[in-house]
Amino acid sequence: MNEVLAVLDRLRDAGELSGETAADALGAAGWAVKRQFAGESFARHWERGELVAGIQGDGPDARVEFSLWLRAVDGDEDGDAGDWDPDADADDLDAAYEAAEAALAGLVNEAEAPLAAIGFTAVDESGDADEDATGGLDYLAHRAWRAGRRVFLLGAIQDDTGLPVRVVAVVT
């Protein structure tokens, strides 16, 4: 979590969050470029140890997403997500959701004091402030903090039934 909070600290007062600003903060915090495509003005894919980060978008709507925890949900031995069977794999999915929520709770506990120390306060989990913090995404569970125009969110999410359950940190 310290690797993520170091990036957040660099972005806290950065003004508008552009892709280049996010890339500069990741590089300055010791993250390494994982992949950069030809023609891009900044690298979108970063890594530090086992953590990966991605810069999504550019300009005022850019966001940096860090994958902190991942669990594949597939009851088949071959690991082929195309074999997803909602009835047979429901127990695996429930177990992954519970594990993600437990991992999220631990990360929230780890992050609360450092976030408060750099001026972040919790976002009310109802209404427009929370909708703004989640970007309209449907998290299994989440917690968000705000300092000025910057939002930091920790959340458990599964983007699609064929994809893994993840715990992510998002900076917007």
Long-range contacts (C-beta under 8 A, 24 or more apart in sequence): 1-68, 1-107, 1-110, 1-111, 1-114, 1-169, 3-29, 3-30, 3-31, 3-48, 3-49, 3-51, 4-51, 4-53, 4-66, 4-68, 4-169, 5-111, 5-114, 5-115, 5-118, 6-30, 7-31, 7-53, 7-64, 7-66, 7-171, 8-118, 8-150, 8-152, 8-171, 9-118, 11-64, 11-150, 11-171, 12-118, 12-119, 12-147, 12-148, 12-150, 13-148, 14-150, 15-149, 16-59, 16-60, 17-60, 17-62, 17-63, 17-64, 17-150, 17-171, 17-172, 18-58, 18-59, 18-60, 18-62, 19-44, 19-55, 19-57, 19-58, 19-59, 19-62, 20-58, 21-62, 22-55, 22-62, 22-64, 22-171, 23-55, 25-64, 26-53, 26-55, 26-64, 62-172, 63-135, 63-170, 63-171, 63-172, 64-170, 64-171, 65-168, 65-169, 65-170, 66-168, 66-169, 66-170, 67-166, 67-167, 67-168, 68-103, 68-107, 68-154, 68-166, 68-167, 68-168, 68-169, 69-100, 69-103, 69-104, 69-107, 69-166, 69-167, 70-164, 70-165, 70-166, 70-167, 71-96, 71-99, 71-100, 71-164, 71-165, 71-166, 72-164, 73-158, 73-161, 73-164, 73-165, 81-162, 81-163, 82-162, 84-161, 84-162, 86-161, 93-165, 96-158, 96-164, 96-165, 97-140, 97-156, 97-158, 97-165, 99-165, 100-140, 100-141, 100-156, 100-165, 100-166, 100-167, 101-140, 101-141, 101-156, 103-156, 103-167, 104-141, 104-142, 104-143, 104-154, 104-155, 104-156, 104-167, 107-154, 107-167, 107-169, 108-143, 108-154, 111-152, 111-154, 115-145, 115-152, 118-147, 119-147, 119-148, 120-145, 120-146, 120-147, 120-152, 121-145, 121-146, 121-147, 123-151, 133-172, 135-170, 135-172, 140-165
